[in-house]
């Protein structure tokens, strides 16, 4: 199997982009940890009162569980993206991790990322180097999810996995917004084997088969 080697600057750009994403996600991690802590403290306090029924803590236990589940998913994504990627890379799996990271934000105005056609999980291997795959997905999504106007909620970014004759495709679209590959990453991604088309409303990334 022949892999496409990524230029050295792809690795540098990937780390810079990952740092930006993690800086934004750190607020979400802290909020979730605080939420779990507060709800557990309420549960502990109420459990000490004999006059309160067990049902009085149910809603707090559910809230703590939901926050812990989100936190676990986010940390799983962060840990996976922080490790070197094994070749061949699965585009679908990488996309789901990137989507989770991009959806973490301290601002309620920022958009979230939804992934469609998860049935390609484990069947979307590409010969493009892992750092290039990650950069090609994270760089445009990070820009597309950050709200310039913090008072209005942005529409979600939808990522649709698919196939063509050459490999795996990922279509990125956001209602009323143009999702683009940042100019700073375009040349390096082309050299790494990533291809894309842009019709003005949808950015379609193409990753050749492994």
SVG drawing of the C-alpha trace seen along z (x, -y; Angstrom):
<svg xmlns="http://www.w3.org/2000/svg" viewBox="-40 -40 49 42">
<polyline fill="none" stroke="black" stroke-width="0.4" points="0.0,0.0 1.4,-3.4 0.8,-6.3 1.1,-10.0 3.6,-11.7 2.6,-15.0 4.9,-18.1 6.6,-19.0 4.6,-22.2 1.3,-20.2 2.4,-18.9 3.2,-22.5 -0.2,-23.8 -2.0,-20.9 -0.5,-21.5 -1.3,-25.3 -4.9,-24.6 -5.3,-21.9 -4.1,-24.4 -6.7,-26.9 -9.4,-24.3 -8.3,-23.1 -8.1,-26.6 -11.8,-27.1 -12.8,-23.7 -11.1,-24.2 -13.9,-26.5 -16.4,-23.7 -14.4,-21.2 -14.3,-23.5 -18.0,-24.2 -18.8,-20.5 -16.5,-19.7 -18.1,-22.5 -21.6,-21.2 -20.8,-17.7 -19.3,-19.0 -22.2,-21.2 -24.8,-18.5 -22.9,-15.9 -22.7,-18.4 -26.5,-18.9 -27.0,-15.1 -24.7,-14.7 -26.4,-17.4 -29.9,-16.2 -28.9,-12.5 -27.9,-13.6 -31.5,-14.7 -33.8,-12.0 -36.9,-14.0 -36.3,-14.1 -37.3,-11.3 -34.7,-9.7 -36.6,-11.1 -35.5,-14.6 -32.0,-14.0 -33.1,-12.4 -32.9,-15.5 -29.5,-16.4 -28.2,-12.9 -29.5,-13.0 -27.9,-16.4 -24.5,-15.2 -24.7,-12.0 -25.4,-14.0 -22.5,-16.4 -20.2,-13.6 -21.1,-11.8 -20.4,-14.9 -17.1,-15.4 -16.0,-11.9 -16.8,-12.1 -14.9,-15.3 -11.9,-14.1 -11.8,-10.9 -11.7,-13.0 -9.0,-15.3 -6.8,-12.4 -7.2,-10.6 -6.4,-13.8 -3.4,-14.4 -1.8,-11.1 0.0,-10.3 -2.4,-8.9 -1.8,-5.4 -1.9,-4.9 -4.2,-4.2 -6.4,-6.9 -10.1,-6.4 -11.7,-9.6 -15.0,-9.0 -13.6,-8.3 -11.3,-11.3 -14.3,-13.5 -16.3,-12.4 -13.5,-13.4 -13.0,-16.7 -16.7,-17.4 -16.8,-16.8 -13.9,-19.1 -15.3,-21.9 -18.7,-21.7 -17.1,-22.4 -17.3,-26.2 -18.0,-28.5 -20.3,-30.6 -23.9,-29.6 -23.7,-31.5 -21.1,-29.2 -22.3,-26.6 -22.1,-22.9 -21.1,-20.2 -23.4,-17.3 -22.0,-14.3 -24.3,-12.4 -23.9,-8.9 -22.1,-7.3 -22.5,-3.9 -19.1,-4.5 -17.3,-4.1 -14.3,-1.8 -14.8,-1.8 -13.3,-5.2 -9.5,-4.6 -7.3,-7.0 -3.6,-7.0 -3.4,-10.7 -1.2,-11.2 -3.0,-11.5 -1.9,-15.1 -3.2,-16.3 -6.6,-14.5 -7.0,-16.1 -5.9,-19.6 -8.2,-19.4 -11.2,-18.7 -10.4,-20.8 -9.2,-24.0 -12.5,-24.8 -14.8,-23.6 -13.1,-25.6 -13.6,-28.8 -17.2,-27.9 -18.3,-27.3 -16.9,-30.5 -19.6,-33.2 -18.6,-36.7 -21.8,-38.0 -22.0,-36.6 -25.6,-37.6 -27.1,-35.3 -27.0,-31.5 -25.3,-30.3 -26.8,-27.4 -25.1,-24.0 -22.4,-22.9 -23.4,-19.6 -20.8,-17.1 -21.9,-14.4 -19.6,-11.4 -19.7,-9.8 -17.8,-8.0 -16.7,-8.6 -14.6,-6.7 -11.4,-7.8 -12.1,-7.6 -14.0,-9.2 -15.7,-12.6 -16.8,-14.9 -19.3,-17.6 -19.3,-20.6 -22.2,-23.0 -23.7,-25.7 -26.9,-27.5 -26.0,-31.0 -22.3,-30.7 -19.4,-29.8 -17.2,-27.0 -13.7,-27.3 -10.2,-25.9 -8.0,-28.7 -5.5,-30.1 -2.7,-29.4 -3.3,-25.6 -4.4,-25.2 -1.0,-24.7 0.3,-22.3 -2.9,-20.2 -2.8,-20.0 0.8,-18.8 -0.3,-16.2 -2.9,-14.7 -6.1,-16.3 -8.4,-17.6 -11.6,-19.7 -14.2,-21.6 -16.1,-24.7 -19.4,-25.7 -19.9,-28.7 -22.3,-27.0 -20.7,-23.5 -17.1,-22.6 -16.4,-19.0 -13.2,-17.4 -11.8,-14.3 -9.5,-11.8 -8.1,-9.0 -8.6,-5.4 -5.9,-3.6"/>
</svg>
